[in-house]
Amino acid sequence: MGASRSGSSKRHVAGALLACLFALSAPLSAQTPPSTGELAQYRNMHAAAHRGQVAEIARLAATGAPVNGRDPRGRTPLHVATFARQHEAIRALIQAGADANLLENDRYDAVTIAAVAGDEETLRLLLSLGASARLVTSRYDGTALIAAAHLGHAGVVRQLLAAGAPADHVNNLHWTAVIEAIVLGDGGRRHQETLAALIRAGANLQLGDRQGRTPLGLARERGHAEMIRMLEAAGAR
């Protein structure tokens, strides 16, 4: 029995360390906007996208300039415009034929960039212009929904779910959006609202992590009292 408790404790510690590392690294790796030096090097479509120069985007597109060109980090003009929250540039690029679903070198698309930033207005625009909420993105084989749940961006989570984001996608850490809201959240209001949105959308509350721990078990381990109440009320076990 002692050995069993020791093994369980070691697994819990390992899981906690993994959660901490992921919490520290994931938002930073997702949010890699062009640096000042990179912006200084931009020309043509990338420069126009960053500055929101709609007429210049249209002029360049008419001359055959590539709307899906890449900078050294694989960012397209649309990625750059999304980071800069240049809404009219986003609209102009997509109207000119930009692919709204391309991934940059770290495997993030425009939707995930907006989702991680908690940028509901830009996300709403991207989705209205045909960008997908269903892509598998990031080194973790996750989704924009998982990233937003991790950060407690409840409004973003609601938008993504309404746009068809897969509520039960499991990333390569074997975590779902529900699990990330619990494991990587602080149990506070933002993450409670995120969990509530996932519950209302019918997310599977029985899917466990790699060790078989369910969302309810994980919430109990962390002492997230309100999340425990929410999960129990929704029939989680």
C-alpha positions in Angstrom: 0.0 0.0 0.0 2.9 2.4 0.9 4.5 1.7 -2.5 1.2 2.4 -4.3 0.8 5.7 -2.5 4.4 6.5 -3.3 3.9 5.7 -7.0 0.8 7.8 -7.1 2.5 10.7 -5.4 5.4 10.6 -7.9 2.9 10.6 -10.8 1.1 13.6 -9.3 4.4 15.5 -8.9 5.5 14.7 -12.4 2.1 15.8 -13.7 2.3 19.0 -11.8 5.8 19.7 -13.1 4.6 19.1 -16.7 1.7 21.4 -16.1 3.9 24.2 -14.8 6.3 23.8 -17.7 3.5 23.9 -20.2 1.9 26.9 -18.5 5.2 28.8 -18.8 6.0 27.8 -22.3 2.8 27.5 -24.3 1.5 31.1 -24.3 5.0 32.4 -25.0 5.6 30.1 -27.9 2.1 30.9 -29.3 2.6 34.6 -29.0 5.6 35.4 -31.2 4.8 38.6 -32.9 7.3 40.2 -35.3 10.1 41.9 -33.3 11.1 45.5 -34.0 14.1 44.2 -36.0 11.9 41.9 -38.1 9.4 44.8 -38.7 12.2 46.9 -40.0 13.1 44.3 -42.5 9.5 43.9 -43.8 8.8 45.0 -47.3 5.8 45.0 -49.6 2.9 42.8 -48.5 4.2 42.0 -44.9 4.9 45.7 -44.3 1.5 46.8 -45.6 -0.2 44.1 -43.5 1.5 45.3 -40.3 0.7 49.0 -41.0 -2.9 48.3 -42.1 -2.4 49.8 -45.5 -5.4 48.4 -47.3 -4.9 50.3 -50.6 -1.3 49.1 -50.8 -2.4 45.5 -50.2 -4.8 45.8 -53.1 -2.2 47.4 -55.3 0.4 44.7 -54.5 -2.1 41.9 -55.0 -3.1 43.4 -58.4 0.6 43.2 -59.5 0.8 39.6 -58.6 2.6 40.0 -55.2 2.2 36.8 -53.1 -0.5 37.2 -50.5 0.7 34.0 -48.8 4.4 34.9 -48.8 6.5 33.9 -45.7 8.9 35.7 -43.5 11.8 33.8 -42.0 9.6 32.5 -39.2 7.0 31.3 -41.6 4.5 34.1 -40.9 2.3 35.2 -43.7 1.0 38.7 -44.1 -2.3 37.5 -42.5 -0.4 36.3 -39.4 1.3 39.7 -39.2 -2.0 41.6 -39.6 -3.5 39.4 -36.9 -0.8 40.1 -34.4 -1.1 43.8 -35.2 -5.0 43.7 -34.9 -5.2 45.3 -38.3 -8.8 44.4 -39.1 -9.2 46.1 -42.5 -5.9 44.6 -43.6 -7.1 41.1 -42.6 -10.2 41.7 -44.6 -8.2 43.0 -47.6 -5.8 40.1 -47.5 -8.5 37.4 -47.4 -10.4 39.2 -50.2 -7.2 39.1 -52.2 -6.9 35.4 -51.8 -4.9 34.9 -48.6 -5.3 31.5 -47.0 -6.8 32.0 -43.6 -5.7 28.6 -42.4 -2.0 28.5 -43.0 0.4 27.6 -40.1 3.6 29.5 -39.3 6.8 27.7 -38.2 5.6 27.1 -34.7 2.4 25.7 -36.2 0.0 28.4 -35.2 -2.7 29.8 -37.5 -4.3 33.2 -37.3 -7.3 31.9 -35.3 -5.0 30.5 -32.6 -2.9 33.7 -32.5 -6.1 35.7 -31.9 -7.4 33.1 -29.4 -4.2 33.1 -27.3 -4.2 36.9 -27.3 -7.8 36.9 -26.0 -8.6 39.1 -29.0 -12.3 38.5 -29.5 -12.9 41.1 -32.1 -10.1 39.9 -34.4 -11.2 36.3 -33.9 -14.8 37.2 -34.7 -13.6 38.8 -38.0 -11.4 35.9 -38.9 -14.2 33.4 -38.4 -16.7 35.5 -40.3 -14.2 35.5 -43.3 -14.0 31.7 -43.3 -11.1 30.9 -41.0 -11.5 27.5 -39.4 -11.9 26.8 -35.7 -11.1 23.2 -36.2 -7.4 23.1 -37.1 -4.8 21.1 -35.1 -2.1 23.6 -34.2 1.0 24.0 -32.1 3.8 21.6 -31.1 1.3 20.1 -28.7 -1.1 19.0 -31.5 -3.7 21.1 -29.8 -6.4 23.5 -31.0 -7.2 27.2 -30.6 -9.9 26.0 -28.2 -7.5 24.2 -25.9 -5.2 27.2 -25.9 -8.0 29.6 -25.0 -9.3 27.2 -22.2 -5.8 27.0 -20.8 -5.7 30.8 -20.5 -9.3 31.3 -19.3 -10.4 33.3 -22.3 -14.1 32.4 -21.8 -15.4 34.7 -24.5 -13.0 33.2 -27.0 -14.0 29.7 -26.0 -17.6 30.5 -26.6 -16.9 31.9 -30.0 -14.8 28.9 -31.0 -17.4 26.4 -29.8 -20.1 28.2 -31.7 -17.8 28.0 -34.8 -17.5 24.2 -34.5 -14.3 23.8 -32.6 -13.9 20.2 -31.5 -14.7 20.2 -27.8 -13.1 16.9 -27.0 -9.9 17.1 -29.0 -7.0 15.4 -27.1 -3.6 16.9 -27.5 -0.3 15.1 -27.3 -0.1 15.7 -23.6 -3.4 13.8 -23.4 -5.3 16.8 -22.3 -8.6 18.2 -23.5 -9.9 21.8 -23.2 -11.8 20.8 -20.1 -8.6 19.3 -18.5 -6.5 22.4 -19.4 -9.1 24.7 -17.9 -8.7 22.8 -14.6 -5.0 21.8 -14.6 -3.6 25.1 -16.0 -6.2 27.4 -14.6 -6.3 29.0 -11.2 -9.8 27.8 -10.4 -11.0 31.4 -10.5 -13.9 33.2 -12.3 -12.3 33.2 -15.8 -11.6 29.5 -15.8 -14.9 28.7 -14.1 -16.7 30.6 -17.0 -14.5 28.7 -19.5 -15.5 25.3 -17.9 -19.1 26.4 -17.9 -19.0 27.1 -21.6 -17.5 23.7 -22.3 -20.1 22.0 -20.2 -22.9 23.8 -22.0 -21.4 22.7 -25.3 -21.6 19.1 -24.2 -17.9 18.4 -23.8 -17.1 14.9 -22.5 -16.4 15.2 -18.8 -15.2 11.7 -18.4 -12.2 11.9 -20.7 -9.1 11.4 -18.5 -5.5 12.4 -18.7 -2.7 9.9 -19.5 -2.9 8.6 -15.9 -6.6 8.1 -16.2 -7.5 11.0 -13.9 -10.8 12.6 -14.8 -11.6 16.3 -14.8 -13.5 15.9 -11.6 -10.5 14.0 -10.0 -8.1 16.7 -11.2 -10.3 19.5 -9.8 -10.5 17.7 -6.5 -6.7 17.3 -6.4 -6.4 21.0 -6.9 -9.1 22.0 -4.4 -11.0 24.0 -7.1 -14.3 24.0 -5.1 -16.5 25.8 -7.6 -15.3 23.7 -10.5 -15.9 20.5 -8.4 -19.5 21.7 -7.8 -20.0 22.5 -11.5 -18.6 19.1 -12.6 -20.7 17.2 -10.1 -23.8 19.1 -11.1 -23.1 18.1 -14.8 -22.8 14.4 -13.9 -19.0 14.1 -14.0 -17.5 11.2 -12.2 
